[in-house]
Amino acid sequence: MILLNSVLERAKDNYPAGLSDDKLFEFYCVDNILINYDLDYAEIEVCHQRN
């Protein structure tokens, strides 16, 4: 858990400001799962809103 928190803390600046810890984790996971698709954060958020 400490390692994950450390990774997320370092990655925080790469995502929209003001995200809750849960949302930050979601963005981090989606960003890493879809890394080969070169989506921007607006496209990820639109996909997330549909679910």
C-alpha positions in Angstrom: 0.0 0.0 0.0 2.8 2.4 0.8 4.4 1.7 -2.6 1.1 2.4 -4.4 0.6 5.6 -2.4 4.1 6.7 -3.4 3.6 6.0 -7.1 0.3 7.9 -7.1 1.8 10.8 -5.2 4.5 11.2 -7.9 2.0 10.8 -10.7 -0.5 13.3 -9.2 0.9 16.3 -11.2 0.1 14.4 -14.5 -3.7 14.4 -13.9 -6.3 17.1 -13.4 -6.0 19.0 -10.1 -8.4 18.4 -7.2 -9.1 14.7 -7.9 -10.0 12.6 -4.9 -7.7 9.7 -4.1 -10.2 7.3 -5.7 -10.5 9.3 -8.9 -6.7 9.7 -9.0 -6.3 5.9 -8.8 -8.9 5.5 -11.6 -7.1 8.0 -13.9 -3.8 6.3 -13.1 -5.1 2.8 -13.9 -6.9 3.9 -17.1 -3.9 5.8 -18.3 -1.6 2.8 -17.8 -4.1 0.3 -19.3 -4.7 2.4 -22.4 -1.2 3.7 -22.8 -0.9 2.3 -26.3 -4.0 4.3 -27.5 -2.6 7.8 -26.8 -5.8 9.2 -25.3 -5.9 12.6 -23.6 -7.6 13.1 -20.3 -10.7 14.6 -21.9 -11.3 11.4 -23.9 -10.7 9.3 -20.8 -13.2 11.3 -18.8 -15.9 11.1 -21.6 -15.5 7.3 -21.7 -15.8 7.2 -17.9 -18.9 9.4 -17.9 -20.7 6.9 -20.2 -20.4 4.1 -17.7 
